[in-house]
């Protein structure tokens, strides 16, 4: 059974223009050249959030369908998602106020919440 957990503080998404500096802790950064997305526990002007981070893994890169199954379950509960995938983990950001709905959707879909 695939487990998920939520061990990060509430996170915020920041959209930065090229050359704009972000001061603060970073959970993840994606640099697309003309802009960057920074995910941080730091709130601030223009930040979107707060989000809860649901983490799943570690996974082998050859596995198929885990994120699709999780996102389909969350879609059924009308939980919007923002996903970051790394080499070993998938991180699903969901609005903080929808945590209960998300946990229920994932457990109903056969995922297990780590204690």
Protein Blocks (a to p, Z undefined) as FASTA:
>chain_A
ZZdddfbccdddddddehiacedddfbdcdehjaccdddfbdcehiacddddddeddddf
kbghklmmmmmmmmmnopacdddddfkbccddddfklmmmmmmmmmmnopacdZZ
